[in-house]
Amino acid sequence: MSIAEKFVSMEYGPAPEDSKEAEAWLDRHGRRFGHFIGGAWHAPAGGEYFDTLDPSNGEKLAAIAQGSIADIDEAVRAARAAFPKWHALTPHARARYLYALARLVQKHSRLLAVLETMDNGKPIRESRDIDIPLVARHFYYHAGWAQLLEQEFPDYEPCGVVGQIIPWNFPLLMLAWKIAPALATGNTVVLKPAEFTPLTALLFAELCQEAGLPGGVVNIVTGDGSTGEALVKHPDVDKIAFTGSTEVGRAIRSATAASHKRLSLELGGKSPFIVFEDADLDSTVEGLVDGIWFNQGQVCCAGSRLLMQESIAETLMSKIRDRMSTLRIGPPLDKSIDIGAIVARVQLDRIERMVAQGVAEGATCWQPQVVLPTRGFYYPPTILTNVQPTSIVAQQEIFGPVLAAMTFRTPKEAVELANNTVYGLASCVWSENINVALHVAAQLKAGVVWVNCTNMFDAACGFGGYRESGYGREGGREGLLEYMEPAWFKHAPALPSQSARAAAHGSQQHEKPEPGTPAIDRTVKLYIGGKQTRPDSGYSMEVRSPDGHLLGEAPLGNRKDIRNAVEAARKAESWGKATAHNRAQVLYYCAENLSQRQSQIIDRLAAAVGEKQAAAEVQLGIERIFSYAAWADKFDGAVHNPPFRNIAIAMNEAIGTVGVICPADAPLLGFLTLVLPLLAVGNTVIAVPSERFPLITGDLYQLFDTSDLPGGAVNIVTGRASELLKTLAEHDDVDAIWCYGDQTAVAAAKAMSTGNLKQVWTNEGRVIDWFNPKQAEGRWFLEHATQVKNIWVPYGE
């Protein structure tokens, strides 16, 4: 037999990883673990424990403490007590701690990898070669940020005590994604690992002890969903960072709506894997293996929707089936295994149920001939064809080794299919034509796009989603900002409630003017799609000066008016597609035209706010427009250089269509402060102006009409802010809400947009000095007006 013949006939033999060190570690703890609070181990307050199992065989690994409200309270108190000293450390001192953690992760890398595989079921090759090196990378990277923090973010402070909840698919990596930036920015942490996979988090607690981390800086409380709920609802937690399902993310959003807790959510996905006819199909197939069968498909950004150009679909499907037949499924500690065990029986049942439903809806199921182990939780690699875009397997996250395949004909159709989902976490584009690849990548509604590669991650490159895949970013500069706030904002006083402000200005029931007083006929209209329009309701509201004189009337907008405004905003695509230079020119024209109308606007505005404030609002308004005209072509992204043969292009993208509830107290300047940064980066806007003086609308639409702003880029609907806010928040075609009001208003904005998980940015009911550029202008607003998309592009041979 020739060497070539022997090579073809070779069979893989088992190559098991030795688990004795992990077993010994479990035995040293008596296979029973408490909580890690204040730098020491504590038995659960309720005395309850639950079992964590080895998914490869279903056997018990250890008993884990079930966290209670009392345990969470103890951990939060420990974190709060540790916060002042941790925050007060020099940047270099914090950097040294993170560096020590990185070195300890490397020192114990094999133990961590084996324990991760035993607890989670993923192949040891993935734990050893991907997860653990990335864990160390995150601590190294954020040690660097800790060192540079005061230089790069001089006016920012940490949030305080951060509650973090992580999933079971990447237990230790998700811990590193969250703990490293939190510690680097001076926060203290209470982390709840997933119920199914707590072991590496508990081993990490020992590394914190070994590094000499001060007690209370990192606290780890184990338990089920009720433990996480107690952490989310704890009143002394300043921020919640959650990675997990969209359903739970929605519940967290609802639970935190009435609080000042900052919130970042990394949720589900249904990521498209788009293959064009000029792609290298052999490379594509290998990318697909990593995209959907990596970690048994239990990946939030898994490329679970295969979109193939029709001309190569048959050829590609043949290659995929051939490759699927070579995948090895079995005990995950075997180094020759490609696909390990599903994390738990409940997850296996879900996968089986969803595949069956997909078949019932018309899909064709194909699986390779493979013998699964008789013990443990295993599911074979699966591909579903003849899938309709509306099928459950094309729309809902299966979180298993299941691929749904569909075809397209043109790039435009590919983008439409790819974006036909409520999610927007990640996507892949495969084409040898870089123009096609980048053109499509820019149109995809996803926080990460991999071009001719897949599942590339690095600490320097932000990761996070659009739409119902959540908001906020993990990693990179943008990830750091999730754990900090401007110092002035964090300590700003609370804004008086609307009723308190009304009382301060006297009764809202004003006497009618004396007989013989000339009637004032000043009635403005709504401004929708670049046109003045009458309200659908046919009603208007009186606008009076502080002393009770009638100044005019403003339309009472309603649901239909908001609907029309959203439709107009969506049609104004030309604004977002315009070059930054062209947007800047239009904004400069706005400033020029406001300057020309300066005296007449001051006169009208003075009747509501006084001559001195009116003059200041107009003058600062001109300067603010100039500022954002200047920023329009300067708020650039970045090009990251991760430690691979890739660059990652971090693009600042407009969010889309944004609803804005403007502040009451600065009718002109408040409007311009919020609307201008959104326009500068290419968003379209539906603005509800100051309810106290909505007559400013008449001056604003004259301003926009004479400044070449495309119709629909800005739409203005006057009326009762609380009623219009509800419609904007619940509208599925509004991508974000900016709400600036009292605590009641901002809590309502968060609560009412829970159903569609749109981004909400508010003043948290705090006072903002609209006349102070340090508070009311600049990068802080632009960062909230954009979302970062990272496009990974490989290079070299």
C-alpha positions in Angstrom: 0.0 0.0 0.0 1.4 3.4 -1.0 1.8 6.3 1.5 -1.1 8.1 -0.2 -3.4 5.1 0.2 -2.4 4.7 3.8 -3.2 8.4 4.4 -6.7 8.1 2.9 -7.4 5.0 5.0 -6.2 6.5 8.3 -8.7 6.7 11.2 -8.5 9.1 14.1 -7.9 7.4 17.4 -9.0 8.8 20.7 -6.7 11.4 22.2 -8.2 12.1 25.7 -7.1 15.0 27.8 -6.1 14.0 31.3 -8.7 15.5 33.8 -6.9 14.4 37.0 -5.9 18.0 37.9 -9.4 19.3 37.5 -10.7 16.3 39.5 -8.2 17.0 42.2 -9.2 20.6 42.4 -12.9 19.6 42.8 -11.9 17.0 45.5 -9.9 19.6 47.4 -13.1 21.6 47.8 -15.1 18.4 48.7 -17.0 19.0 45.5 -19.1 21.6 47.3 -18.8 25.3 46.7 -20.1 28.4 48.5 -20.2 32.0 47.4 -17.1 34.2 47.1 -17.9 37.4 49.0 -15.6 40.0 50.4 -12.5 37.9 49.5 -13.6 34.8 51.4 -15.9 31.8 50.9 -19.4 31.8 52.5 -22.0 29.1 52.8 -25.3 30.1 51.3 -27.6 32.0 53.7 -30.5 29.6 52.9 -28.3 26.5 53.1 -29.5 25.4 49.6 -27.3 23.8 47.0 -27.8 22.4 43.4 -25.8 20.1 41.3 -23.7 21.0 38.2 -23.4 18.1 35.8 -20.8 17.0 33.2 -22.8 17.3 29.9 -20.7 14.5 28.3 -22.1 11.8 30.6 -24.7 13.4 32.8 -22.7 12.8 36.0 -22.6 15.2 38.9 -19.4 17.3 39.2 -20.1 19.3 42.3 -22.8 20.9 44.6 -23.1 24.6 44.1 -24.6 27.2 46.5 -28.0 28.6 45.6 -27.8 32.3 46.0 -30.6 34.1 47.9 -31.6 37.8 48.3 -29.6 37.7 51.6 -26.5 36.4 49.7 -26.8 39.1 47.0 -27.3 41.8 49.7 -24.1 40.6 51.5 -22.1 40.7 48.2 -23.4 44.1 47.2 -22.5 45.5 50.6 -19.0 44.0 50.3 -18.6 45.6 46.8 -19.8 48.9 48.1 -17.4 48.9 51.0 -14.5 48.0 48.7 -15.4 50.6 46.1 -13.8 53.8 47.6 -10.4 52.3 48.1 -10.4 50.5 44.7 -11.5 53.6 42.9 -8.9 55.7 44.7 -6.0 53.4 43.7 -3.5 54.9 41.2 -4.0 53.8 37.6 -0.7 51.9 37.8 -1.8 50.0 40.9 -5.1 48.8 39.2 -3.1 47.9 36.1 -0.8 45.7 38.1 -3.7 43.8 39.5 -5.2 43.2 36.1 -1.7 42.2 34.8 -1.4 39.7 37.7 -4.8 38.2 36.8 -3.7 37.8 33.2 -0.5 36.0 34.2 -2.4 33.7 36.5 -4.9 32.8 33.8 -1.9 31.8 31.7 -0.2 29.9 34.5 -3.4 27.9 35.2 -4.5 27.7 31.5 -4.7 23.9 31.2 -6.6 23.5 34.4 -9.1 26.2 33.4 -9.5 24.7 29.9 -10.2 21.2 31.2 -12.6 22.4 33.9 -14.4 24.5 31.3 -14.9 21.6 29.0 -16.0 19.3 31.8 -18.6 21.8 33.0 -19.8 23.1 29.6 -19.3 20.2 27.2 -17.4 22.1 24.5 -14.4 20.4 22.8 -11.1 20.7 24.7 -9.5 22.1 21.6 -11.8 25.1 21.7 -11.4 25.7 25.4 -7.6 25.3 25.2 -6.9 27.2 22.0 -9.6 29.8 21.8 -11.4 30.6 25.1 -8.6 30.6 27.6 -6.1 32.6 25.5 -8.8 35.2 24.9 -9.5 35.4 28.6 -5.8 36.2 29.2 -5.9 38.7 26.3 -8.8 40.6 27.9 -7.0 41.0 31.2 -3.8 42.1 29.5 -5.6 44.6 27.2 -7.6 46.1 30.1 -4.5 46.3 32.3 -3.2 48.7 29.6 -6.4 50.7 29.8 -6.2 50.9 33.6 -2.8 52.4 33.2 -4.0 55.0 30.7 -7.4 55.8 32.1 -6.8 59.2 33.6 -5.0 60.4 30.5 -7.6 59.2 28.0 -10.8 59.8 30.1 -9.9 62.6 32.5 -13.4 63.8 33.3 -15.0 60.3 33.8 -15.8 58.3 36.9 -16.7 54.6 37.4 -20.4 53.7 37.7 -19.8 52.2 41.2 -21.0 48.7 42.1 -21.7 46.7 38.9 -23.9 43.6 38.8 -22.9 41.2 36.0 -24.8 38.1 34.8 -23.2 35.8 32.3 -24.4 32.9 30.1 -23.3 29.2 30.0 -21.9 29.1 26.4 -18.6 30.8 27.1 -18.5 30.8 31.0 -14.9 32.1 31.6 -14.6 34.2 28.5 -17.8 36.1 29.3 -16.5 36.6 32.9 -13.4 38.2 31.4 -15.3 40.3 29.0 -17.2 41.8 31.9 -14.9 41.8 34.9 -11.8 43.1 33.1 -13.2 46.5 31.9 -15.2 46.9 35.1 -12.1 46.6 37.2 -9.9 48.7 34.9 -12.3 51.6 35.2 -12.4 51.5 39.0 -15.7 49.7 39.6 -16.3 46.8 42.0 -18.3 43.7 40.9 -20.9 41.2 41.9 -21.0 38.5 39.2 -23.5 35.7 38.9 -22.3 32.9 36.6 -24.8 30.7 34.7 -26.5 28.0 36.7 -25.2 25.3 34.4 -21.6 26.4 34.3 -20.3 28.0 37.5 -17.0 26.1 38.1 -14.5 28.2 36.2 -15.9 31.4 37.8 -15.3 29.8 41.2 -11.8 28.9 40.2 -11.3 32.5 39.0 -12.2 33.6 42.5 -9.2 31.6 43.8 -7.0 33.4 41.2 -8.3 36.7 42.6 -7.1 35.6 46.0 -3.8 34.5 44.6 -3.3 37.9 42.9 -4.0 39.6 46.2 -7.0 41.5 44.9 -8.6 43.4 47.8 -11.6 41.7 49.3 -14.9 42.8 47.9 -13.6 44.1 44.6 -14.8 40.9 42.9 -17.7 38.9 44.4 -19.2 35.8 42.9 -22.6 34.6 43.9 -23.9 31.4 42.2 -27.5 30.4 41.7 -30.4 30.2 39.3 -32.6 32.9 37.7 -33.9 34.1 41.0 -30.4 34.9 42.1 -29.9 37.0 39.0 -33.3 38.7 39.6 -32.2 39.7 43.1 -29.0 41.2 41.7 -30.9 43.2 39.1 -33.4 44.6 41.6 -30.9 45.4 44.3 -31.2 49.2 45.0 -27.5 49.7 45.7 -26.3 48.4 42.3 -25.3 51.1 39.9 -25.1 49.2 36.7 -26.2 45.8 35.2 -24.3 44.1 32.5 -26.1 41.1 31.1 -25.4 38.5 28.4 -28.1 36.0 27.7 -31.4 35.5 26.0 -33.5 38.4 24.6 -36.5 37.3 26.8 -34.5 37.7 30.0 -32.9 40.9 28.7 -36.4 42.3 28.2 -37.3 41.4 31.7 -34.2 43.1 33.0 -35.0 46.2 31.0 -38.4 46.3 32.6 -37.1 45.7 36.1 -34.6 48.5 35.9 -36.7 51.1 34.1 -37.7 53.1 37.2 -34.1 53.2 38.5 -30.9 55.0 37.6 -29.1 51.8 36.8 -27.0 51.9 33.7 -27.7 48.9 31.5 -25.9 47.0 28.8 -27.4 44.0 27.1 -25.8 41.5 24.8 -28.6 39.3 23.7 -29.7 36.7 21.1 -28.9 36.6 17.4 -29.9 34.9 14.2 -26.8 35.8 12.2 -26.7 35.5 8.4 -23.8 33.7 6.6 -23.9 35.2 3.1 -22.1 33.5 0.3 -21.8 35.1 -3.2 -21.1 33.2 -6.4 -17.5 34.4 -6.6 -16.5 33.1 -3.1 -13.8 30.6 -2.5 -16.2 27.8 -1.7 -13.7 25.5 0.0 -12.7 28.3 2.4 -16.4 29.2 2.8 -17.2 25.7 4.0 -14.4 25.7 6.6 -15.7 29.1 7.7 -19.2 27.7 8.0 -17.9 24.9 10.2 -16.6 27.5 12.6 -19.6 29.7 12.1 -22.4 27.2 13.1 -20.8 24.1 14.6 -18.3 25.8 16.8 -19.3 25.2 20.5 -22.1 23.0 19.2 -23.8 26.0 17.7 -24.3 27.4 21.2 -23.1 30.8 20.2 -25.1 34.0 20.2 -23.5 35.1 17.0 -23.5 31.7 15.3 -24.0 31.9 11.5 -27.2 30.0 11.7 -28.8 31.3 8.5 -27.0 30.3 5.3 -27.8 32.6 2.4 -26.4 31.3 -0.8 -26.4 32.9 -4.2 -28.7 30.7 -6.4 -26.0 29.9 -9.0 -23.7 28.1 -6.6 -26.2 26.8 -4.1 -26.2 23.2 -5.4 -22.4 23.0 -5.5 -22.0 24.6 -2.1 -24.6 22.3 -0.5 -22.7 19.2 -1.8 -19.5 20.5 -0.3 -21.2 21.2 3.0 -22.7 17.7 3.3 -19.3 16.1 2.5 -17.7 18.2 5.2 -20.4 17.5 7.7 -19.8 13.8 7.2 -16.2 14.2 8.4 -17.1 16.0 11.6 -16.4 13.9 14.7 -18.9 14.0 17.6 -18.1 12.6 21.0 -16.7 13.1 24.5 -15.4 16.7 24.5 -12.1 15.9 26.4 -11.0 14.0 23.4 -8.7 16.3 21.4 -9.8 14.8 18.1 -13.4 15.7 18.6 -15.0 18.5 16.6 -18.5 18.7 18.2 -18.9 18.0 21.9 -22.0 17.8 24.2 -25.0 20.1 24.5 -24.9 21.9 27.8 -28.0 20.3 29.4 -31.0 18.2 28.8 -33.3 21.2 28.7 -31.3 22.7 25.9 -31.2 19.5 23.9 -34.9 19.2 24.2 -35.3 22.7 22.8 -33.1 22.0 19.8 -35.1 18.8 19.0 -38.4 20.6 19.4 -37.4 23.5 17.1 -36.0 21.3 14.4 -39.2 19.2 14.4 -41.3 22.4 14.1 -39.1 23.6 11.2 -39.7 20.3 9.4 -43.4 20.6 10.1 -43.3 24.0 8.4 -41.8 22.4 5.2 -38.1 22.3 5.8 -36.0 19.3 4.7 -33.7 18.0 7.4 -30.3 16.4 6.6 -27.9 14.9 9.1 -24.7 12.9 8.5 -24.7 9.2 9.4 -23.1 9.3 12.8 -23.3 7.3 16.0 -23.8 9.5 19.0 -22.5 8.5 22.5 -25.1 6.6 24.6 -24.5 8.8 27.6 -24.7 12.5 27.9 -26.4 15.2 25.8 -25.5 15.1 22.1 -27.0 16.4 18.8 -25.6 15.8 15.3 -24.7 18.6 12.9 -27.9 19.4 11.0 -28.8 21.4 7.9 -32.3 22.4 7.0 -33.1 23.3 3.4 -36.3 24.6 1.7 -36.6 27.0 4.6 -39.0 29.9 4.2 -37.9 33.3 5.5 -40.8 33.3 7.9 -40.1 29.8 9.3 -39.4 29.5 13.0 -35.9 28.1 12.2 -35.2 31.2 10.1 -36.5 33.7 12.7 -35.8 32.3 16.2 -32.5 31.4 17.8 -32.1 27.6 18.1 -28.8 27.7 19.9 -27.6 24.4 18.6 -25.7 22.8 15.7 -28.5 23.5 13.2 -28.1 25.5 10.0 -31.1 26.9 8.0 -30.3 27.4 4.3 -31.9 29.8 1.8 -31.0 31.2 -1.5 -30.9 34.7 -3.1 -30.2 36.1 -6.6 -28.9 39.6 -6.1 -26.9 41.5 -3.5 -29.9 43.6 -2.8 -32.0 40.5 -2.1 -29.2 39.1 0.1 -29.3 42.3 2.3 -33.1 42.2 2.6 -33.0 38.5 3.7 -30.1 39.1 6.0 -31.9 42.0 7.7 -35.3 40.2 7.8 -35.0 39.5 11.6 -35.5 41.3 14.8 -31.9 40.6 15.7 -28.7 42.3 14.6 -25.7 40.8 16.4 -23.3 39.5 13.7 -23.0 38.4 10.1 -20.6 37.0 7.6 -20.0 37.9 4.0 -18.0 35.7 1.6 -16.9 37.1 -1.7 -13.6 37.5 -3.5 -14.9 40.9 -4.7 -14.0 43.3 -2.0 -16.3 46.0 -3.4 -19.3 43.6 -3.1 -18.2 42.4 0.3 -17.8 45.9 1.8 -20.9 47.3 0.1 -23.0 44.6 1.6 -21.3 44.8 5.0 -22.1 48.5 5.3 -25.8 47.7 4.7 -26.2 44.9 7.2 -27.9 45.7 10.5 -25.4 44.0 12.7 -22.8 45.1 15.2 -20.1 42.8 13.8 -19.5 41.8 10.2 -16.8 39.2 9.3 -15.6 39.3 5.7 -14.2 36.0 4.5 -13.8 34.9 8.1 -16.0 34.1 11.0 -16.1 34.1 14.8 -13.1 36.5 15.1 -12.9 38.1 18.5 -10.4 40.4 20.3 -10.4 42.5 23.4 -9.5 45.6 21.3 -12.6 45.2 19.0 -16.0 46.0 20.3 -18.7 43.4 20.2 -22.4 43.9 20.5 -25.7 44.1 18.7 -28.3 46.2 17.0 -32.1 46.0 17.5 -33.2 43.1 19.7 -29.7 41.8 20.0 -29.2 44.4 22.7 -27.2 47.6 23.1 -23.9 48.6 24.5 -20.5 47.0 23.5 -18.1 44.6 25.1 -14.4 45.3 24.4 -12.5 48.1 22.9 -12.7 51.8 23.9 -16.5 51.7 23.5 -16.7 48.8 26.0 -14.9 50.9 28.6 -17.4 53.7 28.2 -20.1 51.2 29.4 -18.6 51.3 32.8 -18.0 55.0 33.2 -20.0 58.3 33.3 -19.0 61.9 33.0 -18.2 63.1 36.5 -20.5 66.1 36.3 -23.4 64.0 35.2 -23.0 61.4 37.9 -23.3 64.1 40.5 -25.9 66.3 38.9 -28.9 67.2 41.0 -32.3 65.8 40.3 -34.6 67.8 38.1 -37.8 68.9 39.9 -40.9 66.9 38.9 -43.2 68.5 36.4 -45.8 69.2 39.1 -43.2 70.8 41.3 -42.1 73.0 38.4 -45.7 73.9 37.7 -46.2 74.9 41.3 -43.1 77.1 41.2 -44.4 78.9 38.2 -47.8 79.4 39.7 -51.1 77.9 38.8 -51.6 76.7 35.2 -55.2 78.2 35.3 -54.7 81.7 34.0 -57.2 84.5 33.9 -58.4 85.6 30.5 -56.9 88.9 29.3 -58.9 92.0 30.0 -61.7 92.9 27.5 -60.3 94.9 24.7 -56.9 93.2 24.7 -56.1 92.5 21.0 -56.4 88.8 20.1 -53.1 87.1 19.2 -53.4 84.9 16.2 -50.2 82.9 16.2 -50.9 79.2 15.4 -48.0 77.0 14.3 -48.4 73.6 12.5 -46.7 70.3 12.7 -43.6 69.8 10.5 -43.6 66.3 8.8 -41.7 65.3 5.7 -40.5 68.8 5.1 -44.1 70.2 5.0 -46.2 72.1 7.5 -49.3 70.0 8.3 -52.3 70.3 10.4 -52.8 67.7 13.3 -54.9 64.7 12.7 -56.8 65.5 15.9 -58.0 68.9 14.6 -57.3 70.3 18.1 -54.7 72.7 19.4 -53.5 73.8 22.8 -53.0 77.3 24.2 -49.5 78.5 24.9 -49.2 81.1 27.6 -46.4 83.2 29.0 -45.4 82.8 32.7 -47.7 85.7 33.6 -50.7 84.1 31.9 -50.9 86.0 28.6 -51.9 84.0 25.5 -48.9 83.7 23.1 -50.5 81.5 20.5 -51.7 78.0 19.9 -49.9 74.8 19.0 -51.3 71.6 17.4 -52.1 68.6 19.6 -50.4 65.8 17.8 -51.5 62.2 18.2 -50.6 58.6 17.2 -51.4 59.2 13.5 -49.2 62.2 13.4 -46.3 60.3 14.9 -46.9 57.4 12.5 -46.8 59.9 9.6 -43.6 61.4 11.0 -41.9 58.0 11.3 -42.9 57.2 7.7 -41.4 60.4 6.5 -38.2 59.9 8.6 -37.8 56.4 7.1 -38.1 57.8 3.6 -35.4 60.4 4.2 -32.7 57.9 3.5 -30.7 60.4 1.5 -29.7 62.2 4.7 -28.0 59.1 6.2 -26.4 58.3 2.8 -25.1 61.8 2.2 -21.4 62.4 2.8 -20.3 63.8 6.1 -19.1 66.8 4.2 -22.5 67.5 2.7 -24.2 67.1 6.1 -21.8 69.6 7.5 -22.6 72.1 4.8 -26.3 71.8 5.5 -25.8 72.4 9.2 -23.6 75.4 8.5 -26.5 76.8 6.4 -28.8 76.2 9.4 -26.5 78.3 11.6 -26.3 81.0 8.9 -30.0 81.2 8.6 -30.6 81.2 12.4 -28.1 84.1 12.6 -30.1 86.1 10.0 -33.3 85.6 12.0 -31.7 86.2 15.3 -33.5 89.3 16.4 -37.0 88.2 15.5 -36.6 84.8 17.1 -35.3 86.5 20.3 -38.3 88.7 20.4 -40.8 85.8 20.1 -38.9 83.5 22.5 -38.5 86.3 25.1 -42.3 86.3 25.7 -41.9 82.8 27.1 -38.5 82.8 28.8 -37.5 86.4 29.2 -35.3 88.6 27.0 -32.0 87.6 28.6 -32.5 83.8 28.3 -33.9 84.2 24.8 -30.8 86.1 23.6 -28.5 83.5 25.2 -30.5 80.6 23.6 -30.3 82.0 20.1 -26.6 82.9 20.4 -25.6 79.6 21.9 -27.9 77.9 19.4 -25.9 79.3 16.5 -22.6 78.2 18.2 -24.1 74.7 18.8 -25.1 74.2 15.2 -21.6 75.3 14.2 -20.1 72.8 16.6 -22.0 69.9 15.1 -21.4 71.0 11.6 -17.7 70.9 12.6 -18.1 67.4 14.1 -20.0 66.0 11.2 -16.9 65.0 9.2 -14.6 64.5 12.2 -16.3 62.0 14.4 -14.4 59.1 12.8 -14.2 55.5 13.7 -11.0 53.5 14.0 -9.0 50.7 12.5 -8.0 48.1 15.0 -5.0 45.8 14.6 -5.9 42.6 16.5 -3.3 39.9 16.9 -4.4 38.0 13.7 -4.1 38.5 10.0 -7.0 40.9 10.1 -7.9 44.5 10.5 -11.1 45.4 12.1 -12.7 48.6 10.8 -14.7 50.2 13.6 -17.4 52.4 11.9 -19.5 54.9 13.8 -22.9 54.3 12.2 -26.1 56.3 12.7 -28.6 54.5 14.8 -31.5 55.2 12.3 -34.7 57.0 13.2 -34.7 58.5 16.7 -37.5 60.0 18.7 -36.6 63.0 20.9 -38.5 64.4 23.8 -37.0 67.8 24.3 -36.5 69.6 27.6 -39.1 72.0 28.7 -36.9 74.8 30.1 -34.8 75.8 27.1 -37.2 75.6 24.1 -34.7 76.5 21.4 -31.4 75.5 22.8 -32.6 72.2 24.3 -34.1 71.3 20.9 -30.9 72.1 19.0 -28.7 70.4 21.7 -30.4 67.1 21.2 -31.4 67.1 17.5 -28.1 68.5 16.0 -25.8 65.6 17.1 -28.3 63.1 15.7 -28.4 64.9 12.4 -24.6 65.4 12.3 -24.0 61.7 12.1 -26.8 60.8 9.7 -29.9 60.0 11.8 -33.4 61.1 11.1 -35.4 62.6 13.9 -39.0 62.9 15.2 -38.8 65.6 17.8 -41.4 66.6 20.4 -40.5 70.2 21.3 -40.8 71.9 24.7 -44.4 71.5 25.9 -44.0 74.9 27.7 -43.2 76.8 24.5 -43.9 74.7 21.4 -44.4 77.8 19.3 -40.6 77.6 18.6 -41.7 75.1 16.0 -42.7 77.9 13.7 -39.2 79.3 13.7 -37.5 75.9 13.4 -39.4 74.7 10.3 -38.6 78.0 8.6 -35.0 77.5 9.5 -34.9 74.0 8.1 -36.9 74.9 5.0 -34.3 77.5 4.0 -31.2 75.4 4.7 -31.5 72.5 2.2 -32.3 69.9 4.9 -34.0 67.1 3.1 -37.7 66.7 3.9 -38.2 64.1 6.6 -34.7 64.4 8.1 -36.3 66.4 11.0 -40.0 66.1 11.8 -41.6 68.1 14.6 -44.8 67.0 16.4 -46.1 69.2 19.1 -48.5 68.1 21.9 -48.6 66.4 25.2 -45.1 64.9 25.7 -46.2 62.0 27.8 -48.7 60.8 25.2 -46.4 61.2 22.2 -43.6 59.5 24.1 -45.7 56.4 24.5 -46.4 56.2 20.8 -42.7 56.8 19.9 -41.5 54.2 22.5 -43.8 51.5 21.3 -43.3 52.1 17.6 -41.3 49.3 16.1 -39.8 51.5 13.4 -38.3 53.9 15.8 -34.7 52.8 16.6 -34.0 54.8 19.7 -35.5 57.3 22.1 -33.8 60.3 23.7 -35.9 61.6 26.5 -34.9 64.6 28.7 -37.3 65.2 31.5 -38.0 64.4 35.1 -37.7 61.0 36.7 -41.3 60.0 35.8 -40.8 60.8 32.1 -37.4 59.0 31.8 -38.7 55.9 33.7 -41.7 55.8 31.3 -39.4 56.0 28.3 -37.5 53.0 29.4 -40.6 51.0 30.5 -42.7 51.6 27.4 -39.9 50.6 25.0 -39.2 47.3 26.7 -41.2 45.3 24.2 -39.0 46.2 21.2 -35.8 46.8 23.3 -34.9 50.0 21.5 -32.1 52.1 22.8 -33.1 54.7 25.3 -30.8 57.6 26.4 -32.1 60.0 29.1 -30.9 62.6 31.5 -31.9 60.1 34.3 -34.1 62.9 35.6 -31.1 65.0 36.4 -30.4 68.7 35.7 -28.3 69.5 32.6 -27.1 73.0 32.1 -28.0 73.5 28.5 -26.0 76.8 28.4 -22.7 75.1 29.5 -20.9 73.5 26.5 -19.0 71.2 28.8 -22.3 69.5 29.7 -24.4 70.0 26.7 -22.2 69.5 23.7 -19.6 67.2 22.2 -18.5 63.6 22.1 -20.8 62.4 24.9 -23.8 63.2 22.7 -22.2 61.9 19.5 -21.3 58.6 21.1 -25.0 58.1 22.0 -26.0 59.2 18.5 -24.0 56.3 16.9 -23.5 52.6 17.3 -20.2 51.0 16.4 -20.0 48.3 13.7 -16.8 46.3 13.5 -16.0 44.9 10.0 -13.3 42.3 10.1 -11.3 42.0 6.9 -8.5 39.4 6.5 -5.3 40.1 4.6 -2.2 38.2 3.5 -1.8 34.6 2.5 
